[in-house]
């Protein structure tokens, strides 16, 4: 069995004359936590979208658990995703939002929804509408959405953005718990501190290239 969850080879992405990703390679073993750091507009979210099949690269190959995205499958199987701010229905409860998504995907039942919400510290019986949720609660709900189908690979776009320190610590705890269950997690971040705390490896996306950040991970 191939030990890699993600295999991205020579990914190139252009928008007109702008080169966003230039021959990007990434091999990510199962059961690890990796991060991609970079400035706003550097292409982090674009790369995650390519991994999920939401965007087709100009060139290159993406394989998730050995299956070629865009050829073998349109959307990678066994993968949970949180990209940008989740577009939840504001006039519904958190549980109802996830219930509707589960009905659409047919890959999670109501017990899965309840379990995912409790995992991130949300009460599935809470009648509070999403419109009254704090930023941290919406991020928790987004992570619950990403994990409710029990995926082995989880892709998160800046999961701690806009959160206070206490809320960030909660997210860190969730990610550690997920890795202890054998999950593979790739996330984007602006914070070197959280990368050092959480990651097995990290990369800097700059000028379209993915550069290893071994010095950050290895610091005492």
C-alpha positions as CSV (number, residue, x, y, z in Angstrom):
1,X,0.0,0.0,0.0
2,X,1.2,3.5,-0.9
3,X,2.1,5.3,2.4
4,X,1.4,8.7,1.0
5,X,-1.9,10.5,1.5
6,X,-1.0,13.3,-0.9
7,X,1.2,13.2,-4.0
8,X,1.3,16.4,-5.9
9,X,3.7,16.5,-8.8
10,X,4.8,19.5,-10.9
11,X,1.7,21.5,-10.1
12,X,1.6,24.7,-12.2
13,X,-1.3,27.2,-12.0
14,X,-1.6,30.4,-14.1
15,X,-4.3,33.0,-14.2
16,X,-3.7,34.8,-17.5
17,X,0.0,35.8,-17.4
18,X,0.2,35.5,-13.6
19,X,2.0,32.4,-12.4
20,X,0.5,31.4,-9.0
21,X,2.0,28.0,-8.6
22,X,5.2,27.0,-10.4
23,X,6.2,23.3,-10.5
24,X,5.0,22.6,-7.0
25,X,5.7,19.1,-5.5
26,X,4.4,17.7,-2.3
27,X,4.6,14.2,-0.9
28,X,2.7,13.8,2.4
29,X,2.7,10.5,4.3
30,X,-0.4,9.2,6.1
31,X,-0.8,10.1,9.7
32,X,1.2,13.4,9.6
33,X,0.4,17.0,10.1
34,X,1.9,19.4,7.5
35,X,1.4,23.2,7.1
36,X,1.8,25.6,4.3
37,X,2.7,29.2,5.2
38,X,2.6,32.3,3.0
39,X,1.4,35.8,2.5
40,X,-2.2,36.5,1.5
41,X,-2.4,36.0,-2.2
42,X,0.6,33.6,-2.3
43,X,-1.5,30.7,-3.6
44,X,-2.2,28.7,-0.5
45,X,-5.9,28.5,-1.0
46,X,-5.5,27.8,-4.7
47,X,-3.3,24.9,-3.9
48,X,-5.8,23.4,-1.5
49,X,-8.5,23.9,-4.1
50,X,-6.4,22.0,-6.6
51,X,-5.9,19.1,-4.1
52,X,-9.7,18.9,-3.7
53,X,-10.5,19.0,-7.4
54,X,-12.3,22.4,-7.1
55,X,-9.8,23.9,-9.5
56,X,-8.0,22.1,-12.3
57,X,-4.3,23.0,-12.5
58,X,-2.7,24.3,-15.7
59,X,-0.3,21.3,-15.5
60,X,0.6,18.6,-13.0
61,X,-0.9,15.6,-11.3
62,X,-2.6,15.2,-7.9
63,X,-3.1,11.9,-6.3
64,X,-5.0,11.4,-3.0
65,X,-4.6,8.0,-1.5
66,X,-3.3,6.8,-4.9
67,X,-6.3,8.1,-6.9
68,X,-5.7,10.7,-9.5
69,X,-7.9,13.8,-8.9
70,X,-9.7,14.7,-12.1
71,X,-9.1,11.3,-13.7
72,X,-9.9,8.5,-11.3
73,X,-12.2,10.7,-9.2
74,X,-13.6,14.3,-9.5
75,X,-13.4,14.9,-5.8
76,X,-10.9,13.0,-3.6
77,X,-12.5,10.2,-1.5
78,X,-12.1,10.0,2.2
79,X,-11.2,13.7,2.4
80,X,-12.7,16.4,4.6
81,X,-12.3,20.1,3.6
82,X,-12.6,23.5,5.2
83,X,-11.6,26.2,2.7
84,X,-12.2,29.9,3.4
85,X,-15.1,30.9,5.6
86,X,-17.9,28.2,5.7
87,X,-21.0,29.3,3.9
88,X,-23.5,28.2,6.5
89,X,-27.2,29.1,6.5
90,X,-27.4,31.9,9.1
91,X,-31.1,31.4,10.0
92,X,-30.6,27.7,10.9
93,X,-28.9,26.0,13.9
94,X,-25.5,24.5,13.6
95,X,-27.0,21.0,13.8
96,X,-29.5,21.8,11.0
97,X,-26.7,23.1,8.8
98,X,-24.7,19.9,9.1
99,X,-27.8,17.8,8.9
100,X,-28.7,19.3,5.5
101,X,-25.1,18.8,4.3
102,X,-25.2,15.2,5.4
103,X,-28.4,14.6,3.5
104,X,-26.8,16.0,0.4
105,X,-23.7,14.0,0.6
106,X,-25.3,10.8,1.9
107,X,-22.0,10.0,3.6
108,X,-22.9,10.9,7.2
109,X,-25.9,10.1,9.5
110,X,-27.3,12.2,12.3
111,X,-25.3,10.4,14.9
112,X,-22.1,11.3,12.9
113,X,-23.2,14.9,12.9
114,X,-23.8,14.9,16.7
115,X,-20.4,13.2,17.3
116,X,-18.6,15.7,15.1
117,X,-20.2,18.6,16.9
118,X,-19.4,17.3,20.3
119,X,-15.8,16.6,19.3
120,X,-15.3,20.3,18.6
121,X,-17.2,21.4,21.7
122,X,-20.6,22.4,20.2
123,X,-23.9,21.2,21.6
124,X,-26.0,19.6,18.8
125,X,-29.1,20.3,20.9
126,X,-28.4,24.0,21.1
127,X,-31.1,26.0,19.4
128,X,-28.9,29.1,18.8
129,X,-28.9,30.2,15.1
130,X,-25.6,30.4,13.3
131,X,-26.2,34.1,12.8
132,X,-25.5,34.5,16.5
133,X,-22.4,32.4,16.5
134,X,-19.0,33.9,17.3
135,X,-16.1,33.6,14.9
136,X,-14.7,30.8,17.0
137,X,-18.0,28.9,17.0
138,X,-18.3,29.1,13.2
139,X,-14.7,27.8,12.9
140,X,-15.6,24.9,15.2
141,X,-18.7,24.2,13.1
142,X,-16.6,24.3,10.0
143,X,-14.2,21.7,11.4
144,X,-17.2,19.6,12.5
145,X,-18.4,19.7,8.9
146,X,-14.9,18.7,7.7
147,X,-14.8,15.6,10.0
148,X,-18.4,14.4,10.2
149,X,-17.9,11.9,7.3
150,X,-14.9,10.4,9.2
151,X,-12.3,11.2,6.6
152,X,-8.7,10.0,6.8
153,X,-7.4,13.2,5.2
154,X,-8.4,16.7,6.4
155,X,-7.6,19.9,4.6
156,X,-8.0,23.2,6.5
157,X,-7.5,26.7,5.2
158,X,-6.3,28.9,8.1
159,X,-8.5,27.2,10.8
160,X,-7.4,29.6,13.5
161,X,-7.7,32.9,11.6
162,X,-9.5,35.6,13.6
163,X,-9.6,33.6,16.8
164,X,-8.4,34.6,20.2
165,X,-5.7,32.6,21.9
166,X,-8.1,30.5,24.0
167,X,-10.1,29.5,20.9
168,X,-6.8,28.8,19.0
169,X,-5.8,26.4,21.8
170,X,-9.0,24.6,21.4
171,X,-8.4,24.1,17.7
172,X,-4.9,22.9,18.4
173,X,-6.3,20.3,20.8
174,X,-8.8,19.1,18.2
175,X,-6.0,18.7,15.6
176,X,-3.8,16.7,18.0
177,X,-6.7,14.5,18.9
178,X,-7.4,13.9,15.2
179,X,-3.8,12.9,14.5
180,X,-3.9,10.5,17.5
181,X,-6.7,8.8,15.6
182,X,-4.4,8.4,12.6
183,X,-5.8,11.2,10.5
184,X,-3.6,13.1,8.0
185,X,-4.0,16.9,8.3
186,X,-2.8,19.6,5.9
187,X,-3.5,23.2,6.9
188,X,-2.5,26.7,5.9
189,X,-1.4,29.3,8.4
190,X,0.3,32.7,8.9
191,X,1.6,31.7,12.4
192,X,5.1,30.3,12.7
193,X,4.3,29.6,16.4
194,X,1.4,27.3,15.6
195,X,3.4,25.6,12.8
196,X,6.2,24.8,15.2
197,X,3.7,23.5,17.8
198,X,1.6,21.3,15.6
199,X,3.6,20.2,12.5
200,X,5.8,17.3,11.4
201,X,6.8,19.4,8.4
202,X,6.1,22.9,7.1
203,X,6.5,24.7,3.8
204,X,6.7,28.3,2.7
205,X,4.8,29.2,-0.5
206,X,6.7,32.1,-2.1
207,X,6.9,33.2,-5.7
208,X,5.0,30.2,-6.7
209,X,7.5,27.8,-5.1
210,X,7.0,25.5,-2.1
211,X,10.1,25.8,0.1
212,X,10.7,23.6,3.1
213,X,10.8,25.3,6.5
214,X,12.9,22.8,8.4
215,X,14.6,25.5,10.5
216,X,11.2,26.4,12.0
217,X,10.3,22.9,12.9
218,X,13.7,22.0,14.3
219,X,14.1,25.0,16.6
220,X,14.3,24.3,20.3
